[in-house]
Amino acid sequence: MARIAVIGAGTGAMAAAARLAVAGEKVTVYERSASYGGSVGRHEHEGFVFDTGPGLLHLPAVQRDLFVKTGKESLEQCVTLTQVDPASRHLFADGTAVSLPNASRAGVSAALDGALGAGSGARWSDFMDRARDAWDRSRRPLLEEPLRADHRVLGRDPYPAVRQRRLLRAARQAATVAQIGTWELADPRLAALLDGYALAHGLDPRTAPASAALLPYMEQTFGSWYVLGGMRELARAVYERCVARRVEFVFGAEVVRVIEKDGRAAGVELAGGEVAEADRVVLGVRPRPGLVPGQQVWGAGDVPVRAGSDAGAAGRFTVLLSLRGAREADAVHRTVVHSGDGAAEWEAVFGGRAADRVAGHPTVTVLRPDDPATRPDEEHEAVTLTATVAPQGPVDWRDAGVRQRFADVLVERAGAAVPGLRERILHTEIRTPAETEAETGAEGGAVPPPALAGAGGAYLHPGNLTRLPGLYLAGGWAHPGGGLAHAGMSGTLVAGLVVEGDGFSGSR
């Protein structure tokens, strides 16, 4: 029985802890905050309940596999999953609106034809066929296998971009998300739809590789799911599964250093000076300089601490609204109000400009769960507004004036999705990257994007296996990147590497 020290109690780290405990290891999780879940948080106010992290679950098979492999009770026996249908409603700058059904390629095509005009569905469907090819080519090395020293194969973009011939000019092929929208989808509304997927994951459409087509493909193929009671219930279920497998949790315990002895990880040092010895260490938080002494050890191959995908990492600005009045019967769970000026929005988010300069442009996601657990009674409603923004630093999100002005913009734009929104507000809670930084320790409150193939490997994350024997990386800042599903996959990979050794080749 090996002693395993896990740093952080995010969902990816807990997934690794549960699997390692089932394998017979003695696992202790050290968490700097007072609770588990990492970014999967919850805010409560006078009977209103809000998710402060992810609002929906995609690729639930990852969580289902975790529960199958770590106990008798299935995921559905521990939480109540419901499919969100329609998966999303989209409001475009020209006033066009379309509702997209959940996990139905044919249904999405028909909805786009009906709302945007004949041929729109076919163009999107053809794009999704190419996205499926990219998924088939990259799924295993990108998501199901540890990142190896020969990861450069993922530097090539798997998306089969259409080769477009041009009169008297060289042929061209889309290499970025924005180029796919302009050159292949050829409709500003379809382009905005695709750009929105990238932006929601903290990616700049101007630079994100074409392989980001996997993001809408995964959502529209495998569906969107909501956990009754809020996504925090999923974190609770994973935590309770860890406890049932005798994982020990130490809260309020900040790890300041990984102990190295005889050339391998040998434990952790806490902020108070206490040293906890271990045979192996799993780092489930964002790698930071000084946490591990000596030379650079992060990841396999040449992927550094700050992978290219992290260089312009974005944050989340969230407004939690307690509303008077019942949720209308035909309300949609998720509505995306798209920007009327994508270029200005991207420059504000990824160029680090002041929030006020993007006041009229943010893309706003409106979440209105039909869940009695989120409201005091049927005559009230809990609504969450979210926008992707620059992290703390380029913008001072602690400035009360900046926070309030940007919140007002989100409320104004969200009024297109929620009738009479402003007049219904009882209470407003504003959360910015500053709060994310304080609660999770992530520099600038940045949210990790998913790993992507292409761009020469610039959008990969540090590998789960490091150059320091006995030290492993899990969670959203490690391979294969951010998001509940990806973080869960990282936990699976770390557990496999610890139990089966460095030769572990991935899930089967």
N, C-alpha and C positions, 0 to 999 in steps of 0.2 A: 504494500500500500504506500503510494507516494504522497507527499504533502504538496498540495497545490495552493498557491496564493493567487487570488484573482483580484486585480485592481479595478474597482468600479462595479456598480450593480445595474448597468444598462441591460437592455434585453439581449444583446449579443453576448455580453459577458456572462449573464445568467444562463443563456442557452449552453455555453461551454461548460459552466459549472455543473448544471444538471446532468449533462452527458458524462462528464468525468466522474461524478459521484456514482452514477450507475455502473461505471466501469470499475468501481472499487477503490477510487482514490479518495483521500481525505482532503476536502476542499473548504477553504476559508475565503470569503469575499470581504474585501475592505472597501468601504464606500465613504467618501468625504462628507456627503450630505446625511440627512436624518432618515432617508427613505430609499427605496429601490426604484428602478424604472428609467433612470437617466432622463432623456428628453420626453419620455412618455409620462407627462405629468397631468395633474388635475387641479382645477381651481373651483372652489365652492363659495357661494354667496347667497345667503338667505333662501335656501332651497333650490337655487340654480346651480347646475354642475356643468363644467366645461372641460374639454380636453385642451391641454396647453402644448401638445406636441402633435403627432400624426393624428388625423381625423378619420382615416379609412385604412383598411388592410387590403393589400394586393398580394397575390401569390400565397394564399393561405396554406398551401401544401407544405410550405416550410415549417409553419407552426404545427400543423397536424403531425408531421414527421417527428418533431421534437417530443410531442406528447406520447406518440406511439412508442418511441424508443426509450422513454424514461418512466413509464408507469402503466397501470392498467386503465386509468381513465383517459378517454380521448379528449381532444381539444373541445369538441362539442358538448362533452359532459362537464366541462369546467367553465365554459363561457357560452353565451348564446350569440351565434353568428347569423347575420341577416344580409342577404344580397340587396344592394342598393339599386333600385330600378325606377326611373332611368338612372344610369350611372352618373350622368352630369347634364346640366343645361348650360348652353353657351350663349352669351349675349355679346354681339359684335358691335363695333363702333358705328356701323351704318344702320343700326337698329334691327338687323336680322337676328333671329333667335332659333336655336335648334336644340332639341333634347335627344341625347344619344342613349339607346338601350344598353343594358348591361350584358356583356359577353355575347354579343350577336353581331358578327361581321356583316351579315346580310341586312340586319336591322339598322345598323349604323349607315350603311350605304343608302338605304331607302330614305332614312331620315335626312341625310344630307341632300339627296336629290329633291326632296319635298321642300326643304327650307332654303337651299342655296341655288337651286336650279338644276335641270337635267345635266348629267355628266359629272356633277360634283362627287356623287357617290362612287362612280367608276374611278375617278382620279384618286380618291382616297383609298379605295379598295386595291388599286394597282400599287400604290405606295405601301400599303400594309402587306401585300405579297412580297415586296422587296424587303420589308422589315422582317418578315418571317424567315427569309433566306439568311438575313444577318443573324437572327436568333439561332437558327440551326447551325450556322458556322461558328458562332462564338460562345454559345451557351455553356458548354462544358468547361473550356479553359477559363472563361470569364467568371463563372458563377459556381461551378461544382468542383473545381480542383484548386489546390493550393497554388499560389503564384510561385513559379519556379524561376531559376536563374535564366532559363531560356524564354522568359516571358515576352521577348521582343516579337514573337509571333502575333501578340495582341497589339503591336504597334501598327499593324495593317488594318485598315478599316474594312469590316466585313460587309458593309452596306453596298449592294450592287447598283450604284448610281446610274441613272440613264445617261447614255452618251448622246449629247445633243450637237448635231451638226449646225454650222452657221455659215452663211454666205460670206466668202472672202475673209473669214476669220477662223481661227482654230476651234475645233470642237471643244466642248466643255462638259464637265461632270461635277455634280454637287459634292462638296467636301464637308459642308457644315449644315446644321439644322436650318439656318436662315436661307441658305442656297437651295435646299430641297423645297422650301416653301415657295420661293420666288420662281425657280426654274422648272420644278416638277409638278407641284400642286397648282401653280398658275392662277390662284385666286387668293386675294388678301385675307379672306375669312378662313380658308383652309390653312393658309400659312400661319395665321394667328392661332388657330387650333393647335397646330404642331408646336409653334413657339411656346405656347402656354404650358405644354408638357415639360419642355426643357426648363423654363423659368421656375415652374413649381418645384423642380428638383435642384434649384440653385445653380443652373447652368446658363451661360450666356449663349443665346442662339447664334450669335455672330461667330463664335469660335468653337462651340461644342461640335464634336465630329458627327458626321452623318449617322454613325452607329447609334446615336441617341434615339433613332427610330425604334429601338427596342422598348423604350418607355411607353409610348402609346400602344405598341403591339402587346406587351405584357398585360397592360390594364384591360384592353379591349378583348383579349383572348381569355384571360383567366378570371376576369371580373373584379368588381369592387365590393368590399364587404365592410359591414359596420358591426361592432361589438356592443350589444345592449348594455347600457350603463356607462358607455364611453370606452375609449381605447385603453384607459388606465386599467380596466378590468382584465385586459390581456396581460399587462405587466404583473398584475396581482396574481393571476393564474400561474405565470411562469415562476414568480417568486415562491408561491406556495408549493409548486412542484419541486423546486430546489430544497425547500425546508423538509418536505416529505422524504427526499433522498438524503437527508442529513447534511446538507450544505450549511456551514456556519456563516452567519452574517455579522460583521462588526461595523456598525454605523457611526458616523462622526469620526471616522478614522481616515485622515488624509495621508496618503503615501507620498513621501517626498523623494524617495530614492529606492531603486532596485539594487539590492546587495549583490555584488559579484565576488565570487571566491573560486580560486583555482580555475579561472577562465570560464566560469559558467554562472548563471543566475542562481542565487542561493537564498533568496528571501527578500523581504522588504523592510524599509525603515519608515516609521510613522512620524508625523509632525512633532510629537512629544518626545522623540528620541528612542522610543521602543523599537526593537528589532524582532521581527517574526521570521524565523528560519523556514525555508521551504525547499523542496527538491526541484520544483519548477514554478515559474511565474507566468501568469497570463495578464497582459496589459490590455484592459478593456476600455481605456480612455484615450483621448487624443495624445499621441506622443509629443513630448515637449523636451527641449534641450535641458540637460542636467538631470533628468529622471534616471538615466542610465549612465554611469561613469565611463570614461575612456572614449574610444573611437566610435565612429558611426556604426551602429549595428542594425539599424532598421531594415526590415524587409529582405526579400530575396532579390538577387540581381542588383540592378542599379536604381531601383525606385527609392527616392529619398524620403525623409520625414515629411517635407512639404512637396508632395507630388504636384504635377501640373494642375490637376483638378482642384487643388487646395489654394493655388496661388490667388485666385479671385473668388474665394468662397464667400457665399452670401449668407444673410441672416433672414429671420422672419419677424415681421411686425404683425401683431395680433390684437384685435379688439374684441373683447368678450362683452356681449350685450344681453342684459336682462330686460325682457320686453313684457309689457302688458298686452293682453289680447291673445286669443287662441291662434295657433298655427292653422292656416287655411288647409282644407282637405286636399287640394291639389298641389300643395307646396312640394318643391323638389329638394331632396337632401343636399345636393351640391350644385351650386350655380357658379360659373366663372364669368365675371364681367371683364371682357378683354380691353386692353389699352387701345386708345385711338392713335397712339404714337409709340410704336414699339421701339424704334431707334432711340427716342428720348428716354424711355424707361430703362433700356439696357445700359445706356450711358450713365444714368443716375445710380443704378444698382452696382454695376461692375466697374464704372469709372470713378466711383467714390465721391460723387458730387453730393451737395447738400440736399436733404430730403425735400426742402421747399421747392427746389427746381424741378421736381418731378410731380408736383402737387396735382396736376391735371391728368396724369398719365398712368398711374399704377393699375396693373391687372389685379383684380380682387377676387378671391375665392370666398364664397358665402356658404357656410355649413348650417343646415337647419334640420338636425336629426329629429325624427318622429319617435321620441323616446321619453316616456313618462319619468324615467329616472333623472332626466336632465332639468326638470322644471318643478316648481312647487305644486302646480295643479294644471288642469287643462285650459285655464284662462290665462296662461302665461307661456312664454317661449324663450328658450336659450339659443342665441345665434352667435356664431363665431365668424369673424372676418379676418382674412389673412392676406398679406402681400409679401413678396420677396423683396428684400431691401439690402442695402450695403450694411456690412457689420458695424459694430461699435468701433469707433476709431476714425474712419473717414467721415462718419456722421456721429455727432454727439447725441446719442439716444437717451442720455440722462437729462438733457435740456427739456424742461417742462413745456416750454413753448413749442419746440419742434415736435415733441410727442403729441401734443394736443392738436396742432395744426394738421399733422399727417393723419391722425385718427379721424378728424372731421372730414378729410378728403375720402377716406375709406367708407365712412358712413354715408356720405353723399352719393358715392358711386354705387354702393350696395343697395341704395334705395330703388334701383332698377330691378332688383331681385326680390325685395321684401316690401310689399305695399305698406305705405304709411310708416316707414321705419323710424324716422327721426322722432315722430310724435309718440311712438310707443315705448321709447327708451325709459327705463326706470333706473338703471345703473350701468355704468361703463367701467370696464377694467382694461387698461392698456398694458400690453407686454411687448417688449422690444428686444433686440439683441443684447442690450445691457442686462436685462433680467436673465436671459439665456446664459450669458457669460457667468453671472453670479451664481446661478443654480447648478450648472453643469461643469463649469471650469473651462469650457471651450473658448479659446482666445477670440475675442471680438463677438462672442455669441454666434459664431459661424456654425452652419448646419452642414454636415458632410454630404456631398453629392454621391450618387452611385458611380462605381467604376465603369468606364467605357473603353472599348477597343478603339484603335485608330489614333491619329494625331501623334504617331511615333511613341505611344505609351504615355503621353502626358496626362491622361485622365485615369491612370491606374493609381491604386493606393499601395502603401507598403504591404509587403507580403505577410502572411500569418506566421511564417517561420523566419526567425531573425538570424543574424550572424553570431549572436551570443547564445551558445547552447543553453537550453533550459528556459529561454525567454520567447514567448509567443504573443502575437497581436490578435485581438478580437474586437468586434464592434464596428461602428460606422466609419471610423477613421482608418480601418485596416481593409485589406482585400476581403470581399468585393465591394466595399463602400457602404454609403448611407442608405437609410430606409429600413423599415422593419424586416422585410424579407431578406434584404442583403445582409443586415446585421445578424439575423438568425443563421444565415448560411456561413458567416464567418465563425460563429460558435461551433457549428458542425465541423468545419475544417480544422479548427484548433483542437477539438477533442480527438479527431482522427489522427492528427499529427502526434499528440501526446501519447495516445494509447497504442497506435500501430507503428510509430516512429517516423523518421524523416522520409521514408519511402511511401508513405500514405499517398494514394493517387486520387482521392476524392470520393464523393458519395456514389453509390451504385444503385 
